[in-house]
Every structure is written in structure tokens, then in C-alpha cells.
């Protein structure tokens, strides 16, 4: 069974008019964050797993394919199905670390 082709109740121009400025600000925040990361002194070897996932998420967004939110969420989520006995840290990292 095919799903709906248009699940947003508003026409595209209205969506852009209503939400553009909010998301423009978020893009500027992301750009500023990346600038801060670039200016910061690197420590250790290789790129932080969170930044690698962040950059991959940006590539997903840039492809222009539908289902971006789901693909980004899947990218940043732990794919394991079995619970672990004990968490390695007190808080979430925000991205899945394939090499804990």
C-alpha cells in the first residue's frame, strides 16, 4: 500500500514563510560551532567520533533526498538491540561510538 505523497497540510511557500527564519538561525549556530571546532587545538589521534557522525549527517542533509530526519537519527543512534549491563559514562554522547 502506497503512503501519502504529501503529508504536510501547508503549501510549501507557507512552510518556508513560517519556519525559514528559525532554521536560518540554527544553520548559523551550526556554522559557528564548526568554526569553533576548526579553531580549537586538536588533541589525540583522528577525528572525534561525534564530529565524524556530525559531518556525515551534514552530507545526508545535503543530498536532498527525502527521509533525511530518519537517516540522521539512525546515524546518531546506537544500533544494538541488546541492553548492556552497565553504562560506560554518566551521560549520553549524542552519537554512536562504534569503538567505545
KOLNUVEX-565690 format. One record per residue: residue number from 1; residue in three letters; x, y, z of N, C-alpha, C in turn. Coordinates in steps of 0.001 Angstrom, whole numbers, plus 524288, in hexadecimal, padded with zeros to 5 digits. Layout:
ATOM_NUM_ALA_X_Y_Z_X_Y_Z_X_Y_Z
...
REM end
This chain:
ATOM_1_UNK_80351_7FB77_80000_80000_80000_80000_80387_804D2_80000
ATOM_2_UNK_80288_80858_7FC70_805AB_80D13_7FC00_803E8_81112_8000D
ATOM_3_UNK_807AD_813D9_80249_80681_817EF_80619_8050C_81CFE_8035E
ATOM_4_UNK_8038E_820D6_8065F_80216_825D7_80414_806CB_8286C_8017E
ATOM_5_UNK_805E7_82B1F_7FD31_80A2E_82DBD_7FA84_80B7A_832F3_7FD0D
ATOM_6_UNK_807B0_83550_7FFBD_80892_83A57_80244_8060E_83A2D_807A7
ATOM_7_UNK_80947_839A8_80BB2_80714_8391A_810ED_8070B_83E34_813F9
ATOM_8_UNK_808D5_84275_8119F_808D3_8477F_81449_803D9_84A6F_812D5
ATOM_9_UNK_800E0_84C36_816B3_7FBE8_84ECC_8157B_7FC7F_85449_8133A
ATOM_10_UNK_80139_8567F_81362_8020E_85BCD_81164_804A7_85B9A_80C05
ATOM_11_UNK_80381_85F5B_808C5_8065F_85FB8_803D4_80C0D_86150_804DB
ATOM_12_UNK_80F85_85FD9_8015B_81521_860D1_80209_81668_8668A_80334
ATOM_13_UNK_81439_86A52_80056_8158A_86FC8_8019E_81425_87148_80738
ATOM_14_UNK_80FE0_86F2C_80940_80E61_87061_80EA1_8122D_86DEF_81283
ATOM_15_UNK_813F3_8692B_8116A_817D1_866A2_814CB_81CC9_869E8_814F2
ATOM_16_UNK_81E8B_86BA5_8105F_8234A_86ED2_81027_82279_873F8_8130C
ATOM_17_UNK_81E20_87688_81214_81D0A_87B7F_814BA_81CE5_87AE3_81AA1
ATOM_18_UNK_81AA1_876B6_81C71_819DE_875F9_8220D_81EDD_87447_824E1
ATOM_19_UNK_82218_87118_8226B_8266C_86E98_82533_82BE2_87030_8236C
ATOM_20_UNK_82C5D_8732E_81F3E_83181_87454_81D1E_83513_8771C_8210B
ATOM_21_UNK_83342_87B50_82373_836A1_87E4E_826F7_8388C_87B15_82B98
ATOM_22_UNK_8352E_877D1_82DB5_836BF_87468_8320F_83B34_870CF_83066
ATOM_23_UNK_83AC0_86E8C_82BD6_83EB1_86AD3_82A19_84387_86D84_827DA
ATOM_24_UNK_842E4_8723D_82600_8475F_87568_82479_84ADA_87641_8293E
ATOM_25_UNK_84888_87782_82DA2_84B82_87845_83278_84E4B_8733F_8341D
ATOM_26_UNK_84BB8_86ECE_83374_84E36_869D0_834D4_852E6_868BA_83151
ATOM_27_UNK_85273_86A0B_82C50_856E2_86951_828C0_85B7B_86CC1_82A52
ATOM_28_UNK_85A5D_87183_82BE0_85E88_8750A_82DA3_8610B_872DD_83298
ATOM_29_UNK_85DF3_870AA_83623_86018_86E25_83AD5_863B1_869A1_8395D
ATOM_30_UNK_86212_8667A_8359E_86549_8620F_833E1_86A5C_86408_83178
ATOM_31_UNK_869FB_8680F_82E38_86EAC_86A42_82BCD_8726D_86C50_82FFE
ATOM_32_UNK_8705F_86EF2_833ED_873A8_870F8_83828_87628_86C7D_83B37
ATOM_33_UNK_87338_86857_83C39_87555_863CD_83EF2_879DA_8616F_83BD6
ATOM_34_UNK_8791E_860B4_836C2_87D41_85E7A_83387_88208_86208_8335E
ATOM_35_UNK_8812E_86725_83337_88595_86ACF_83370_88899_86A3C_83887
ATOM_36_UNK_885D0_869B9_83CF0_88869_86904_84204_88B8C_863F5_8421C
ATOM_37_UNK_8894C_85FCB_84011_88C13_85AC6_83FE6_890FD_85B4E_83C93
ATOM_38_UNK_8908E_85DE6_83813_89517_85E8F_834A8_89964_861C5_83734
ATOM_39_UNK_897F3_865A1_83A5C_89BCF_868FB_83CEB_89E36_86669_841C2
ATOM_40_UNK_89BA8_86291_843EC_89D8E_86012_848B6_8A244_85C9B_84788
ATOM_41_UNK_8A596_85C2B_84B67_8AA42_858F2_84AD9_8A8C0_8532E_84AFD
ATOM_42_UNK_8AA9F_85049_8472F_8A989_84AA4_846F1_8ACA8_847D2_84B1F
ATOM_43_UNK_8AA54_843E2_84D66_8AD03_8409A_8513F_8ABD6_83AF2_84FF2
ATOM_44_UNK_8AFB3_837A8_8505C_8AEF5_8322E_84F2C_8AF52_8312C_84955
ATOM_45_UNK_8AE0A_82C6D_847EB_8AE6C_82AD2_84274_8A90D_82A80_83FFC
ATOM_46_UNK_8A8AE_82C4D_83B47_8A3EA_82BBB_83845_89F89_82F50_83A0C
ATOM_47_UNK_89B4A_82EFE_83727_896C4_83246_83841_8935C_82FC2_83C76
ATOM_48_UNK_8913E_832EA_83FDF_88D96_83124_843DE_888F7_82E78_8412F
ATOM_49_UNK_88733_82A18_8434C_882EC_82721_840E2_87DFD_82A64_84055
ATOM_50_UNK_87D33_82E0C_843F2_8788B_8315E_8439E_878EA_83518_83F04
ATOM_51_UNK_87D87_8373F_83E2A_87E33_83AD1_839C3_87DEC_837DB_83494
ATOM_52_UNK_87FE3_83316_83475_87F77_82FEE_82FB4_879AE_82EFC_82E6D
ATOM_53_UNK_87699_82DB3_83266_87102_82CD9_8319E_86E4C_831F1_83010
ATOM_54_UNK_86FDC_83648_8326C_86D99_83B5E_83130_86E8C_83CB8_82B77
ATOM_55_UNK_87354_83BEF_829B1_874A0_83D23_8243F_871BF_83982_82080
ATOM_56_UNK_87123_834A5_821FC_86E22_83105_81EB6_86860_8329D_81E8C
ATOM_57_UNK_86650_83481_822EC_860E9_8365D_8230E_8603D_83B0E_81F6F
ATOM_58_UNK_86411_83E86_81F4D_863CB_84300_81BC3_863B0_84130_81611
ATOM_59_UNK_8668D_83D17_814E4_86673_83AF7_80F95_86110_838C0_80E42
ATOM_60_UNK_85E9E_83626_81207_85953_8341F_81133_8559E_8389D_80FFF
ATOM_61_UNK_85609_83CD3_812F8_852A4_84156_81214_85382_843AF_80CB0
ATOM_62_UNK_85852_843C0_80AFA_859B1_84648_80612_85805_8432E_80143
ATOM_63_UNK_85704_83E22_801DE_85586_83AEB_7FD5B_85030_83C52_7FB2B
ATOM_64_UNK_84CD7_83E9A_7FE68_847B6_84035_7FC86_843DA_83BC6_7FBCA
ATOM_65_UNK_844EA_83750_7FE0D_84154_832E2_7FDA4_83D66_8331D_80219
ATOM_66_UNK_838D7_830EA_80145_834E5_830E0_8056D_83684_82D23_809CA
ATOM_67_UNK_83420_82DBC_80E47_83548_82A5E_812BC_83A45_82BD5_8158F
ATOM_68_UNK_83BEA_830B8_814F6_840D5_83269_81769_840B1_831EE_81D53
ATOM_69_UNK_83C68_8337D_81FC0_83C25_8335E_8257B_83CED_82DCF_82776
ATOM_70_UNK_83A7D_82A10_824FE_83B02_82492_826A0_8409B_822A1_825EF
ATOM_71_UNK_84302_823EF_82178_84859_82224_8207E_84C36_8249B_8244E
ATOM_72_UNK_84B8B_82994_8258C_84F00_82C23_82955_84E33_829C1_82EC5
ATOM_73_UNK_84957_828E1_83046_84849_82677_8355C_84ABB_8210C_835A4
ATOM_74_UNK_84A2B_81DF5_83185_84C8E_818BF_8316F_8527C_8191C_831CC
ATOM_75_UNK_854CD_81CE0_82F18_85A74_81D91_82F2F_85C6C_81EC1_834B1
ATOM_76_UNK_85993_821F7_8378F_85B54_823A6_83CBC_859C0_81FE9_8411F
ATOM_77_UNK_85690_81C06_83FEC_85484_81873_843EC_857B3_81375_8444E
ATOM_78_UNK_857B5_8113A_848E5_85A42_80C33_849D6_856FF_807F2_84730
ATOM_79_UNK_8594F_804FB_84389_85647_80108_840B3_8558F_7FBDD_843A3
ATOM_80_UNK_85812_7FB3F_84829_857B3_7F639_84AE9_8523E_7F56F_84D24
ATOM_81_UNK_850B1_7F090_84D51_84B7E_7EF3D_84F45_84BA6_7ED1C_854DC
ATOM_82_UNK_85017_7EB19_8566E_85094_7E8C5_85B9D_85242_7ECE6_85F9D
ATOM_83_UNK_84FDE_7ECF1_86434_85180_7F0B3_86836_856E8_7EF48_86A48
ATOM_84_UNK_859B7_7F343_86C18_85ED1_7F250_86E65_85E3A_7F1F3_8744E
ATOM_85_UNK_861EF_7EF48_876CD_861A1_7EE85_87C70_86283_7F39E_87F60
ATOM_86_UNK_86613_7F6D3_87D72_8676F_7FBA5_88032_8693D_7FFB7_87C40
ATOM_87_UNK_86743_80471_87CD4_868DC_808A8_87960_86E79_80A3D_87A80
ATOM_88_UNK_87151_80B9C_87663_876C1_80D1E_876FD_87771_812B7_878C4
ATOM_89_UNK_87371_815EC_87821_873BD_81B68_879B3_86EB5_81CEB_87C79
ATOM_90_UNK_86EBD_82186_87EDE_86A0F_82357_8819D_865F2_8257F_87DE7
ATOM_91_UNK_86799_82793_87977_863E1_82A03_875EE_86472_82801_87065
ATOM_92_UNK_860D5_82998_86D32_860F2_8280C_867B8_86512_82B31_864CB
ATOM_93_UNK_86745_828D7_860C4_86B37_82B78_85D92_868BB_82E83_8591B
ATOM_94_UNK_86400_82D26_857A1_86157_82FD7_85369_8621C_82D64_84E1A
ATOM_95_UNK_865A9_829B0_84DC6_86691_826D7_848EE_86896_82169_84A6E
ATOM_96_UNK_867D3_81DBE_846F5_86993_8186B_847F5_86F77_8180A_84724
ATOM_97_UNK_87224_815B6_84ADF_877C0_814D1_84A79_878A1_80F17_84937
ATOM_98_UNK_87A25_80DEA_84459_87AF7_8086F_842F7_87FA1_805F8_845AF
ATOM_99_UNK_88329_8093E_847D3_887CD_80745_84A96_887F1_80993_85005
ATOM_100_UNK_884BA_80787_853A0_8848C_809D2_858F6_889A2_8094D_85BEF
REM end
